[in-house]
Structures are given as C-alpha cells and as structure tokens.
Amino acid sequence: MFKKYIALSLVLVVLSGHLIAQKRPNVVIILSDDHAYQTIGAYGSTYAHTPNIDRIANEGALFKRAYVNNSICGPSRATLLTGKYSHKNGFRDNETSEFDFNQDSFVKQLQGSGYNTAWVGKIHLGEKLQGFNYFDVLVGQGTYFNPVFASKDGRKQTKGYVSDIVTDKALGWLEGLGDKEPFCLVIGHKATHRTWMPDPQDFGKFDSIDFEIPKTFYDDYASRDAAKLQEMSIDKDMQMEYDLKMFPTLEAMMADGNFKRMDKKQRDQYIAYYRPIYKELEAKKLKGQALAEWKFKRYMIEYLNTAESMDRNIGRVLDYLQEKNLADNTIVIYLSDQGFYMGEHGWFDKRWMYEESFRTPFLMRYPGKITPHSTISGKVVNADIAPTLLELASVKVPSDMQGKSFVNILNKPEAEHRKDLFYHYFENGEHAVSPHFGVANDQYKLIRYYKRVENWELFDMKADPSEMRNVYNDPSYKKIVKSMKKKLLREIVKFDDQEAKAIFFTDIDK
C-alpha cells in the first residue's frame, strides 16, 4: 500500500510539473523595421491606418517611453536577443560587425527550459542562427517581392509579397506545433524599411491625404554642428528614382534591381500606378520648396502604403491566436527596431539620439497580467525585453544581461523603471551621422559627438521638445551640464563602455 502511495505521489508530481510547464506563457514578438511611432494610431496619428497594432494597445499596454540603445537595425536586434548593449554583444554597427551566435540569448535560455523557439523573417544578423528549433530568415535586408530566405536547409526564393510570406511561414510553423507548448516566435518584418515598396493592393490608400508639413521641416540646424553635416534630408538626399519610383523612362524603371526581380504581373501593377504620377509631376515642373514638399508628401504615401500590408498581417497573427485558443496564455509584443523620421528636421532615416529616432513604438498584450487599454509611462529600453520575458517564463536571468526586467511596472502606469537612459551609436558611414553617446532623463538630454564632429549638445526637453536649441554653452545651464555629465559617467561605468569612457575624459571644452 505504501509503495502504491509513493508511486501515485510521483505521478502526481510529474503531472503537476507538466501542468506548470504548460501554464508558462507563449511568446510572440512582432518586430518591424523603421516603423515610426508617429505613424501609429494608438500613438496619436490622425492619418495612419493601423487597426491591428492598435488592437494590441487596446487589449494590452502602450509604452509611452520605450527607447533603443543604438538606433540602427542589426544592433537593435542583437540587443533584443542578448539583453546586452552593443559594446557588450559585439554587434555595434551594420558595416563592420558580425554577430556571434555562440553567445547567450534569451531564446537559448527559453529553449533550454523547454520552449519551442523560432525566428521567421528579417533578422539581419547572418544565417547561422543558434537557439532556435526553427528559423527561416530573409537573406540580408531582404526584398519586398519574391524574397530569398535562409533556413537550416539552405537558401530558397519564395514568390509573393514579403509581409504575406513572412506571416505564412510563421503561422505554418505554429500550426505544425500542434499542442506542444510553450513556444517563442519572433516575426521579423521587412516593412517599413527603405525603399518603400507597397503591396499593389494598397496603392492609393493615402494619395488624397493632405499631410501637414512638420513644424521643424525647415530646420537650419543652428547650434547643432553634427546635424548640419548629415545626408538624410528629404529635400537633398531622398532619391527621386530609388526612393520614390519617379523614373524618367519605363526602361530605367525596369532596369532597377527591385523591378528586375518582379514577375510580369507585379511589374505591370507598379507601372500602372507610378507612371501617371511621374507624368503629372513632370507637367508641374516643381522646384525648390515646392518640390521638397512634394517629395515629403510622396514619402509619406509610400511609407504608409507599405505599412498597410504589415498591419494587415499582424491581424492575421492575432486572429490565429484567438482561433486556436492561444491568446489568453500568449504574450504578444509589437515593436520596431528603432524610431524613424517622418519629415521632422527635414529628415528620413534614424541613427540619432534625437527623440524620433531614439524612441520606438512598444505595445504588449498579456491577458490576466496586463490591464487592457493601459498606458505605461516608465522609461524602458530594448535591452530590458530579454530579462522581462525570462522572468515571465520563470527562467533565471543570466548575470551578464544588462537589461532590467520591467515586470514590476506592467500594472503600474505611473511607476518609474529607469531614471536615466544611456545611448551609444557607433556607425561612422551611411548618411554621414557622427558617432555619439549620451544620457537622457525626464527633462534633459546630453549628447557627446566624436569622430566626424567633436562637441557636446544639451537639450531641455520640457522647454524645447523638438530639440532645436542646443543649450550646452548657455551660462544659465552650467549647473545642469555638470549634473548631466555626472549622470552620463555613471551610466558609462554601469554599462562598462570603455570607449565612451575614454572619449568622455577627452576635454574638448578648451
């Protein structure tokens, strides 16, 4: 009898452990590329059409102040995976870095604790992934039409439009799991990366909108030397052919690499939509400010048309989770790899510690754990996601992760998570943006530029939220400069950024 009792007890323990494991949350991370928070309805956009991204906000939480540690795509993804800043995970920039998949990551930790893990779509960190039971990722940046994917079986081209294909592959993997839980799936979208190439079914959806020119569109960059040198101006640097598809001839259009890879139907749809726009532009003979504003409006149309397909496919994922009764036990996160300029300061692209680039959209749904339609004001960074997910999955957080779990603020809308934010952008190439690092708190932002430009900037974000006036040399801010430098050094030491430390102690104020 006693032996039977012991045997029964062991069975119950095993079953109990199995049930506990089953209750651990599934994770779906939907990661877009260059998607500006300014173009999302939940963040207040009056012209964007993002019902499915907004749905995550309505059913979960919107983070008002989510930021990245390095505003560029590959490094941002490396930080998401490792929970470490760029100087620690080794992927500092897209031009010279190679990601080391041998290092630890949150997916390796989840996989080791029994999770089924997968990454589908854009990763931009190479093709030798580790920590994933399954992967099927875009080669390099990927293409919008008929893209090539890399998996454990090698490279293979798939016909169709990229947002649809990525979602098909992701849902196909989920369908193949059956009842095996828990799982962690990262869906990496190509959209809304340059050059913006919409799904033809989305042509024309924003053509009639009279977009308001940003107040800072004609910024003269007075007092900001690094900004004067950049090459990301809509007016001067956005290319009529490459970016806006305004080719002088049909032959020139078809010679472009993006169109060469299309099939006849895809090309014909693009020709039918873009050639009349080009002819109308030619007839107007716009120059100067009129042409700059036309380019801005055309940019907005291209960008938002491209985002349409991504949002529609996000809806497919949310619907699938609901239909399969997975929604209640699945954490859904939507974020971009960084922010993006939508004409602010006259720019497109990212890279800067200025707000539109530094800040990223971040939405999170977890029924029963996060109050629907809530707003979280605590400052978080993308390095914080890895430890947060591990804590929610009851997995020990590795000691070398630099991120800080924000589980404790998920139902505390006004709670503080980080007092100060540390940032370091390393790349010294495309768009002529000077490398820089800095610190930001609730009111001030201090930035130190180096290599291309050697100087400091200080912004009073309450008095100057558009970051138009550098007050570093203003005598009335002398004490603030001193205080912010102390904060910056503290962050540099905390994150062990030796390069930033050496530059910090290089006196350029003489």
RODO-2510 file (C-alpha; in nm, 4 decimals, decimal comma):
residues 510
     n   res          X          Y          Z
     1     m     0,0000     0,0000     0,0000
     2     f     0,2806     0,2377     0,0931
     3     k     0,4603     0,1630    -0,2369
     4     k     0,1392     0,2394    -0,4285
     5     y     0,1103     0,5688    -0,2391
     6     i     0,4684     0,6619    -0,3264
     7     a     0,4126     0,5704    -0,6924
     8     l     0,0920     0,7728    -0,7064
     9     s     0,2663     1,0680    -0,5440
    10     l     0,5433     1,0572    -0,8027
    11     v     0,2889     1,0503    -1,0838
    12     l     0,1117     1,3495    -0,9345
    13     v     0,4405     1,5384    -0,9016
    14     v     0,5256     1,4698    -1,2659
    15     l     0,1763     1,5707    -1,3794
    16     s     0,1902     1,8809    -1,1632
    17     g     0,5245     1,9781    -1,3127
    18     h     0,3863     1,9185    -1,6613
    19     l     0,0825     2,1375    -1,5927
    20     i     0,3003     2,4151    -1,4517
    21     a     0,5167     2,3968    -1,7637
    22     q     0,2067     2,4172    -1,9818
    23     k     0,0964     2,7317    -1,7990
    24     r     0,4150     2,9154    -1,8807
    25     p     0,3284     3,1841    -2,1325
    26     n     0,3853     3,1539    -2,5022
    27     v     0,5686     3,4481    -2,6562
    28     v     0,5110     3,6165    -2,9922
    29     i     0,7329     3,9132    -3,0755
    30     i     0,6397     4,1060    -3,3888
    31     l     0,9355     4,3188    -3,4884
    32     s     0,9026     4,5755    -3,7653
    33     d     1,1776     4,7726    -3,9341
    34     d     1,1937     5,1525    -3,9151
    35     h     0,8310     5,1914    -3,8078
    36     a     0,7813     5,5373    -3,6590
    37     y     0,5598     5,5700    -3,3516
    38     q     0,4272     5,8907    -3,5123
    39     t     0,2582     5,6791    -3,7802
    40     i     0,0596     5,4530    -3,5461
    41     g    -0,2985     5,5275    -3,4492
    42     a    -0,2504     5,4177    -3,0888
    43     y     0,0277     5,6766    -3,0566
    44     g    -0,1986     5,9537    -3,1767
    45     s    -0,1546     5,9570    -3,5535
    46     t    -0,4608     6,1044    -3,7213
    47     y    -0,3825     5,9723    -4,0689
    48     a    -0,2322     5,6265    -4,0125
    49     h    -0,4391     5,3126    -4,0581
    50     t    -0,3067     5,0593    -3,8051
    51     p    -0,6133     4,8813    -3,6613
    52     n    -0,4270     4,5632    -3,5700
    53     i    -0,1319     4,7291    -3,4000
    54     d    -0,3891     4,9458    -3,2217
    55     r    -0,5684     4,6268    -3,1215
    56     i    -0,2644     4,5185    -2,9195
    57     a    -0,2765     4,8536    -2,7402
    58     n    -0,6486     4,8237    -2,6761
    59     e    -0,6122     4,4730    -2,5372
    60     g    -0,2880     4,5400    -2,3535
    61     a    -0,0476     4,8223    -2,2739
    62     l     0,1053     5,1056    -2,4719
    63     f     0,4500     5,2137    -2,3556
    64     k     0,4812     5,5907    -2,3887
    65     r     0,8568     5,5989    -2,3391
    66     a     1,0242     5,2958    -2,4924
    67     y     1,3725     5,3536    -2,6326
    68     v     1,6624     5,1788    -2,8039
    69     n     2,0268     5,1769    -2,7019
    70     n     2,1575     5,2121    -3,0589
    71     s     1,9227     5,3326    -3,3326
    72     i     2,0076     5,1061    -3,6223
    73     c     1,8585     4,7743    -3,7317
    74     g     2,1209     4,4999    -3,6795
    75     p     2,2485     4,6298    -3,3453
    76     s     1,8917     4,6718    -3,2211
    77     r     1,8109     4,3085    -3,2968
    78     a     2,1349     4,1965    -3,1322
    79     t     2,0337     4,3825    -2,8169
    80     l     1,6848     4,2321    -2,8254
    81     l     1,8324     3,8810    -2,8357
    82     t     2,1108     3,9224    -2,5813
    83     g     1,9765     4,1791    -2,3367
    84     k     2,3167     4,3469    -2,3688
    85     y     2,4271     4,6802    -2,5133
    86     s     2,6134     4,6915    -2,8444
    87     h     2,9637     4,7187    -2,6988
    88     k     2,8995     4,4002    -2,4979
    89     n     2,7198     4,1818    -2,7544
    90     g     2,9756     4,2817    -3,0193
    91     f     2,7368     4,3980    -3,2906
    92     r     2,7987     4,7717    -3,2877
    93     d     2,7106     4,8639    -3,6458
    94     n     2,5893     4,7180    -3,9734
    95     e     2,9034     4,7991    -4,1672
    96     t     3,1836     4,6298    -3,9705
    97     s     3,0204     4,3963    -3,7164
    98     e     2,9459     4,0234    -3,7286
    99     f     2,7050     3,8806    -3,4753
   100     d     2,8396     3,5974    -3,2605
   101     f     2,5566     3,3476    -3,2192
   102     n     2,7727     3,1481    -2,9769
   103     q     2,6899     3,3988    -2,7051
   104     d     2,3925     3,3580    -2,4760
   105     s     2,0487     3,4932    -2,5609
   106     f     1,7031     3,4886    -2,4108
   107     v     1,5871     3,2394    -2,6765
   108     k     1,8654     2,9990    -2,5794
   109     q     1,7516     3,0251    -2,2200
   110     l     1,3898     2,9629    -2,3194
   111     q     1,4860     2,6748    -2,5462
   112     g     1,6917     2,5202    -2,2679
   113     s     1,3915     2,5327    -2,0364
   114     g     1,1606     2,3512    -2,2791
   115     y     1,0328     2,6224    -2,5150
   116     n     0,9953     2,5645    -2,8878
   117     t     1,1670     2,8638    -3,0468
   118     a     1,1586     3,0158    -3,3945
   119     w     1,2568     3,3278    -3,5867
   120     v     1,0855     3,3962    -3,9194
   121     g     1,1536     3,6938    -4,1469
   122     k     1,4136     3,9663    -4,1173
   123     i     1,6925     3,9275    -3,8628
   124     h     1,9873     4,0922    -4,0463
   125     l     2,2406     3,9185    -3,8212
   126     g     2,3532     3,6425    -4,0562
   127     e     2,2257     3,2956    -4,1378
   128     k     2,3941     3,0746    -3,8734
   129     l     2,1326     3,1121    -3,6025
   130     q     2,1536     2,9348    -3,2684
   131     g     1,8881     2,8881    -3,0019
   132     f     1,6069     2,8273    -3,2489
   133     n     1,4294     2,4994    -3,3159
   134     y     1,3286     2,6530    -3,6476
   135     f     1,4301     2,9545    -3,8496
   136     d     1,3515     3,0829    -4,1961
   137     v     1,5015     3,4287    -4,2286
   138     l     1,5412     3,6841    -4,5035
   139     v     1,8865     3,6976    -4,6573
   140     g     2,0438     4,0294    -4,5568
   141     q     1,7994     4,3172    -4,5731
   142     g     1,5555     4,1079    -4,7729
   143     t     1,3406     4,2294    -5,0611
   144     y     0,9747     4,3207    -5,0820
   145     f     0,8998     4,0979    -5,3809
   146     n     0,9947     3,7349    -5,4344
   147     p     1,2480     3,7324    -5,1483
   148     v     1,5168     3,4754    -5,0729
   149     f     1,5043     3,3037    -4,7326
   150     a     1,7715     3,1085    -4,5469
   151     s     1,6893     2,8104    -4,3259
   152     k     1,8660     2,5004    -4,1957
   153     d     1,8100     2,3580    -4,5439
   154     g     1,9866     2,6456    -4,7209
   155     r     1,8592     2,9346    -4,9326
   156     k     1,5355     2,9338    -5,1263
   157     q     1,3370     3,2002    -5,3094
   158     t     0,9664     3,2348    -5,2355
   159     k     0,7302     3,4056    -5,4772
   160     g     0,4990     3,6765    -5,3478
   161     y     0,4959     3,9853    -5,1275
   162     v     0,7233     3,9751    -4,8249
   163     s     0,4763     4,0663    -4,5467
   164     d     0,2398     3,7910    -4,6609
   165     i     0,5184     3,5348    -4,6991
   166     v     0,6711     3,6010    -4,3574
   167     t     0,3303     3,5638    -4,1939
   168     d     0,2506     3,2470    -4,3915
   169     k     0,5758     3,0895    -4,2744
   170     a     0,5218     3,1968    -3,9134
   171     l     0,1671     3,0616    -3,8975
   172     g     0,2777     2,7462    -4,0740
   173     w     0,5327     2,6829    -3,8007
   174     l     0,2757     2,7440    -3,5288
   175     e     0,0313     2,5089    -3,6989
   176     g     0,2949     2,2365    -3,7057
   177     l     0,3479     2,2543    -3,3301
   178     g     0,0116     2,1000    -3,2502
   179     d    -0,0414     2,1140    -2,8754
   180     k     0,3265     2,1480    -2,7912
   181     e     0,3687     2,4413    -2,5588
   182     p     0,5185     2,6710    -2,4636
   183     f     0,6623     2,8437    -2,7696
   184     c     0,8518     3,1610    -2,8506
   185     l     0,8164     3,3021    -3,2011
   186     v     0,9838     3,6153    -3,3381
   187     i     0,8282     3,7509    -3,6574
   188     g     1,0654     3,9938    -3,8263
   189     h     0,9045     4,2159    -4,0888
   190     k     1,0856     4,3824    -4,3768
   191     a     0,8372     4,6715    -4,3662
   192     t     0,8749     4,9636    -4,3339
   193     h     1,2382     4,9719    -4,4449
   194     r     1,3651     5,1847    -4,7319
   195     t     1,2950     5,1628    -5,0215
   196     w     0,9260     5,1598    -4,9530
   197     m     0,7518     4,9217    -5,1895
   198     p     0,3835     4,8633    -5,1107
   199     d     0,1749     4,5598    -5,1878
   200     p    -0,0127     4,6683    -5,5055
   201     q    -0,3481     4,6150    -5,3337
   202     d    -0,2561     4,9062    -5,1051
   203     f    -0,1805     5,1568    -5,3810
   204     g    -0,3750     5,4795    -5,3481
   205     k    -0,4901     5,4428    -4,9893
   206     f    -0,3187     5,7630    -4,8758
   207     d    -0,2923     5,9536    -5,2046
   208     s    -0,5653     6,2041    -5,1235
   209     i    -0,4445     6,2983    -4,7742
   210     d    -0,3101     6,6488    -4,7285
   211     f    -0,0198     6,5699    -4,4948
   212     e     0,0822     6,8503    -4,2649
   213     i     0,4415     6,9647    -4,3090
   214     p     0,6247     6,9136    -3,9764
   215     k     0,6993     7,2363    -3,7909
   216     t     1,0711     7,1531    -3,7930
   217     f     1,0844     7,0582    -4,1629
   218     y     1,2874     7,3691    -4,2494
   219     d     1,5258     7,3325    -3,9562
   220     d     1,8514     7,5240    -4,0199
   221     y     2,0392     7,3213    -3,7533
   222     a     2,1699     7,6327    -3,5821
   223     s     2,3833     7,5367    -3,2787
   224     r     2,3933     7,1683    -3,3876
   225     d     2,7078     7,1044    -3,5916
   226     a     2,6547     6,7287    -3,6415
   227     a     2,3053     6,7885    -3,7797
   228     k     2,4454     7,0284    -4,0393
   229     l     2,6628     6,7518    -4,1866
   230     q     2,4014     6,4747    -4,2177
   231     e     2,2901     6,3292    -4,5505
   232     m     1,9324     6,2256    -4,4713
   233     s     1,7430     6,5271    -4,5954
   234     i     1,4174     6,4622    -4,7797
   235     d     1,4901     6,7678    -4,9912
   236     k     1,8536     6,6953    -5,0828
   237     d     1,9182     6,3262    -5,0166
   238     m     1,5953     6,1397    -5,0876
   239     q     1,6339     5,9996    -5,4403
   240     m     1,3561     6,0506    -5,6907
   241     e     1,4165     5,7188    -5,8672
   242     y     1,5460     5,4864    -5,5941
   243     d     1,3127     5,6060    -5,3183
   244     l     1,0055     5,7470    -5,4908
   245     k     0,9993     5,5424    -5,8160
   246     m     0,9980     5,8559    -6,0304
   247     f     1,1955     5,7132    -6,3211
   248     p     1,2356     5,9276    -6,6336
   249     t     1,1621     5,6319    -6,8613
   250     l     0,9947     5,2953    -6,8361
   251     e     1,3245     5,1351    -6,9413
   252     a     1,5064     5,2991    -6,6490
   253     m     1,2388     5,1782    -6,4119
   254     m     1,2632     4,8190    -6,5335
   255     a     1,6443     4,8279    -6,5096
   256     d     1,6241     4,8916    -6,1335
   257     g     1,7041     4,5829    -5,9243
   258     n     1,3752     4,5930    -5,7350
   259     f     1,1787     4,5646    -6,0588
   260     k     1,4076     4,3085    -6,2220
   261     r     1,3108     4,0536    -5,9560
   262     m     0,9361     4,1026    -6,0093
   263     d     0,7200     3,8844    -6,2288
   264     k     0,5200     4,0400    -6,5134
   265     k     0,2009     4,0880    -6,3109
   266     q     0,3884     4,2636    -6,0303
   267     r     0,5732     4,4911    -6,2737
   268     d     0,2556     4,5782    -6,4620
   269     q     0,0823     4,6783    -6,1384
   270     y     0,3726     4,9094    -6,0465
   271     i     0,3856     5,0601    -6,3918
   272     a     0,0115     5,1274    -6,3914
   273     y     0,0308     5,3086    -6,0562
   274     y     0,3588     5,5023    -6,0799
   275     r     0,3858     5,6161    -6,4407
   276     p     0,0836     5,8508    -6,4243
   277     i     0,2239     6,0028    -6,1037
   278     y     0,5554     6,0692    -6,2782
   279     k     0,3862     6,2294    -6,5786
   280     e     0,1813     6,4538    -6,3517
   281     l     0,4965     6,5573    -6,1643
   282     e     0,6765     6,6378    -6,4893
   283     a     0,3899     6,8588    -6,6001
   284     k     0,4074     7,0611    -6,2754
   285     k     0,7830     7,1335    -6,3162
   286     l     0,8245     7,1850    -5,9420
   287     k     1,1417     7,3362    -5,7974
   288     g     1,2817     7,4474    -5,4627
   289     q     1,0448     7,4421    -5,1661
   290     a     0,7512     7,3194    -5,3745
   291     l     0,9493     7,0134    -5,4891
   292     a     1,0768     6,9456    -5,1351
   293     e     0,7205     6,9434    -5,0024
   294     w     0,6028     6,7234    -5,2886
   295     k     0,8793     6,4757    -5,2021
   296     f     0,7732     6,4812    -4,8364
   297     k     0,4116     6,4034    -4,9198
   298     r     0,5117     6,1333    -5,1672
   299     y     0,7400     5,9826    -4,8987
   300     m     0,4517     5,9736    -4,6529
   301     i     0,2313     5,7969    -4,9069
   302     e     0,4976     5,5392    -4,9946
   303     y     0,5730     5,4697    -4,6288
   304     l     0,2121     5,4373    -4,5132
   305     n     0,1107     5,2274    -4,8131
   306     t     0,3968     4,9902    -4,7252
   307     a     0,2851     4,9717    -4,3622
   308     e    -0,0659     4,8675    -4,4646
   309     s     0,0301     4,5118    -4,5540
   310     m     0,2303     4,4656    -4,2371
   311     d    -0,0601     4,5749    -4,0181
   312     r    -0,2996     4,3509    -4,2087
   313     n    -0,0679     4,0540    -4,1493
   314     i    -0,0339     4,1370    -3,7816
   315     g    -0,4106     4,0973    -3,7724
   316     r    -0,3744     3,7500    -3,9198
   317     v    -0,1421     3,6502    -3,6349
   318     l    -0,3742     3,7894    -3,3673
   319     d    -0,6714     3,6148    -3,5276
   320     y    -0,4824     3,2848    -3,5370
   321     l    -0,4004     3,3023    -3,1667
   322     q    -0,7645     3,3737    -3,0913
   323     e    -0,8992     3,0960    -3,3130
   324     k    -0,6612     2,8399    -3,1632
   325     n    -0,7453     2,9418    -2,8050
   326     l    -0,3864     3,0540    -2,7503
   327     a    -0,4481     3,4238    -2,6898
   328     d    -0,5093     3,4038    -2,3147
   329     n    -0,1722     3,2425    -2,2463
   330     t     0,0384     3,4248    -2,5029
   331     i     0,2464     3,7373    -2,4532
   332     v     0,2288     3,9460    -2,7696
   333     i     0,4809     4,2245    -2,8170
   334     y     0,4905     4,4690    -3,1054
   335     l     0,7896     4,6983    -3,1511
   336     s     1,0125     4,8462    -3,4160
   337     d     1,3898     4,8077    -3,4231
   338     q     1,4028     5,1841    -3,3620
   339     g     1,2173     5,5026    -3,4417
   340     f     1,2203     5,6891    -3,7731
   341     y     1,1976     6,0441    -3,9036
   342     m     0,8826     6,1373    -4,0880
   343     g     0,9980     6,4789    -4,2018
   344     e     1,0944     6,6124    -3,8576
   345     h     1,4086     6,8275    -3,9010
   346     g     1,3524     6,7714    -4,2746
   347     w     1,4714     6,4112    -4,2424
   348     f     1,4036     6,0462    -4,3157
   349     d     1,6023     5,7561    -4,1587
   350     k     1,7115     5,7146    -3,7926
   351     r     2,0509     5,6835    -3,6071
   352     w     2,0300     5,9909    -3,3825
   353     m     1,9661     6,0199    -3,0124
   354     y     1,7068     6,2815    -3,1041
   355     e     1,3629     6,1685    -2,9939
   356     e     1,2037     6,0486    -3,3204
   357     s     1,4918     5,8058    -3,3753
   358     f     1,5742     5,7186    -3,0139
   359     r     1,2172     5,6311    -2,9222
   360     t     1,0431     5,3213    -3,0574
   361     p     0,6806     5,2048    -3,0573
   362     f     0,6288     4,9312    -2,7993
   363     l     0,3000     4,7560    -2,7237
   364     m     0,2449     4,4478    -2,5096
   365     r    -0,0538     4,2213    -2,4506
   366     y    -0,0762     3,9518    -2,1829
   367     p    -0,4333     3,8760    -2,0722
   368     g    -0,4752     3,8465    -1,6978
   369     k    -0,1378     4,0093    -1,6329
   370     i    -0,1715     4,3423    -1,8167
   371     t    -0,4780     4,5622    -1,7833
   372     p    -0,6394     4,6210    -2,1234
   373     h    -0,6086     4,9685    -2,2755
   374     s    -0,3466     5,0762    -2,0232
   375     t    -0,0626     5,3208    -2,0730
   376     i     0,2772     5,2760    -1,9101
   377     s     0,4886     5,5859    -1,8651
   378     g     0,8005     5,4277    -1,7135
   379     k     1,1085     5,4513    -1,9358
   380     v     1,2234     5,1170    -2,0794
   381     v     1,4907     5,0208    -2,3323
   382     n     1,5068     4,7318    -2,5780
   383     a     1,7744     4,5629    -2,3629
   384     d     1,5065     4,5211    -2,0957
   385     i     1,2889     4,2902    -2,3069
   386     a     1,5057     3,9777    -2,2710
   387     p     1,5126     3,9703    -1,8881
   388     t     1,1448     4,0623    -1,8736
   389     l     1,0447     3,7649    -2,0880
   390     l     1,2687     3,5295    -1,8917
   391     e     1,1130     3,6422    -1,5646
   392     l     0,7617     3,5946    -1,7025
   393     a     0,8633     3,2461    -1,8189
   394     s     1,0086     3,1635    -1,4744
   395     v     1,3588     3,1265    -1,6191
   396     k     1,6618     3,2599    -1,4338
   397     v     1,8074     3,5738    -1,5915
   398     p     2,1792     3,5355    -1,6801
   399     s     2,4014     3,7623    -1,4739
   400     d     2,5658     3,9227    -1,7789
   401     m     2,2402     4,0589    -1,9196
   402     q     2,2487     4,4367    -1,8838
   403     g     1,8774     4,4879    -1,9320
   404     k     1,6459     4,5250    -1,6361
   405     s     1,3153     4,3380    -1,6159
   406     f     1,0105     4,5651    -1,6159
   407     v     0,7637     4,3012    -1,4950
   408     n     0,7053     4,5048    -1,1780
   409     i     0,5608     4,8016    -1,3732
   410     l     0,3264     4,6149    -1,6084
   411     n     0,0252     4,7160    -1,3998
   412     k     0,1704     5,0357    -1,2559
   413     p     0,1077     5,3021    -1,5219
   414     e     0,2974     5,5825    -1,3471
   415     a     0,5764     5,3760    -1,1892
   416     e     0,9357     5,4570    -1,2738
   417     h     1,1556     5,1877    -1,4266
   418     r     1,4728     5,3734    -1,5264
   419     k     1,5732     5,7184    -1,4109
   420     d     1,8292     5,7654    -1,6858
   421     l     1,8745     5,6242    -2,0360
   422     f     2,2144     5,5508    -2,1919
   423     y     2,2644     5,5547    -2,5685
   424     h     2,5613     5,4867    -2,7978
   425     y     2,5568     5,4997    -3,1793
   426     f     2,8839     5,3697    -3,3292
   427     e     2,8457     5,3659    -3,7079
   428     n     3,0557     5,6173    -3,8984
   429     g     2,9360     5,5803    -4,2541
   430     e     2,5969     5,5973    -4,4221
   431     h     2,4042     5,9248    -4,4038
   432     a     2,7103     6,0997    -4,2540
   433     v     2,5793     6,0813    -3,8980
   434     s     2,8550     6,1371    -3,6447
   435     p     2,9005     5,8620    -3,3824
   436     h     2,7732     5,9765    -3,0451
   437     f     2,6658     5,8680    -2,6995
   438     g     2,4616     6,0333    -2,4303
   439     v     2,2235     6,0221    -2,1377
   440     a     1,8627     6,1323    -2,1036
   441     n     1,6261     6,1732    -1,8099
   442     d     1,2773     6,3178    -1,7769
   443     q     1,3856     6,6711    -1,8696
   444     y     1,7364     6,6840    -2,0136
   445     k     1,9382     6,5097    -2,2809
   446     l     2,3170     6,5350    -2,3012
   447     i     2,4984     6,4112    -2,6136
   448     r     2,8710     6,3785    -2,6881
   449     y     2,9657     6,3549    -3,0589
   450     y     3,3007     6,2229    -3,1785
   451     k     3,4954     6,1338    -3,4966
   452     r     3,3064     6,3408    -3,7568
   453     v     3,2215     6,6132    -3,5068
   454     e     3,3761     6,6706    -3,1650
   455     n     3,1289     6,8552    -2,9456
   456     w     2,8535     6,8411    -2,6854
   457     e     2,4807     6,9086    -2,7038
   458     l     2,2352     6,9648    -2,4223
   459     f     1,8592     6,9908    -2,4681
   460     d     1,5937     7,0993    -2,2242
   461     m     1,3162     6,8660    -2,3354
   462     k     1,0447     7,0486    -2,1453
   463     a     1,1289     7,3906    -2,2857
   464     d     1,2342     7,2555    -2,6262
   465     p     1,0697     6,9161    -2,7014
   466     s     1,1632     6,9415    -3,0704
   467     e     1,5351     6,9604    -2,9809
   468     m     1,6037     7,2709    -3,1854
   469     r     1,8222     7,4622    -2,9412
   470     n     2,1496     7,3294    -2,8050
   471     v     2,1952     7,4980    -2,4651
   472     y     2,5248     7,3342    -2,3732
   473     n     2,7090     7,6689    -2,3858
   474     d     2,4278     7,8706    -2,2285
   475     p     2,5590     8,0024    -1,8920
   476     s     2,2181     7,9530    -1,7312
   477     y     2,2503     7,5757    -1,7868
   478     k     2,6024     7,5441    -1,6428
   479     k     2,4855     7,3508    -1,3341
   480     i     2,2657     7,1249    -1,5470
   481     v     2,5617     7,0427    -1,7715
   482     k     2,7675     6,9445    -1,4680
   483     s     2,4858     6,7325    -1,3256
   484     m     2,4139     6,5564    -1,6564
   485     k     2,7818     6,4792    -1,7090
   486     k     2,7843     6,3042    -1,3729
   487     k     2,4808     6,1031    -1,4798
   488     l     2,6427     6,0169    -1,8111
   489     l     2,9632     5,8971    -1,6471
   490     r     2,7624     5,6889    -1,4020
   491     e     2,5831     5,5179    -1,6923
   492     i     2,9082     5,4647    -1,8827
   493     v     3,0621     5,2953    -1,5802
   494     k     2,7474     5,0929    -1,5064
   495     f     2,7371     4,9521    -1,8608
   496     d     3,1179     4,9252    -1,8807
   497     d     3,1517     5,1167    -2,2077
   498     q     3,5269     5,1700    -2,2148
   499     e     3,5305     5,3521    -2,5495
   500     a     3,2744     5,6046    -2,4287
   501     k     3,4690     5,6444    -2,1041
   502     a     3,7916     5,7359    -2,2862
   503     i     3,6084     5,9876    -2,5056
   504     f     3,4229     6,1316    -2,2070
   505     f     3,7524     6,2200    -2,0368
   506     t     3,8891     6,3824    -2,3526
   507     d     3,8486     6,7528    -2,2858
   508     i     3,7119     6,9398    -2,5880
   509     d     3,5788     7,2406    -2,3991
   510     k     3,9072     7,4329    -2,4041
***
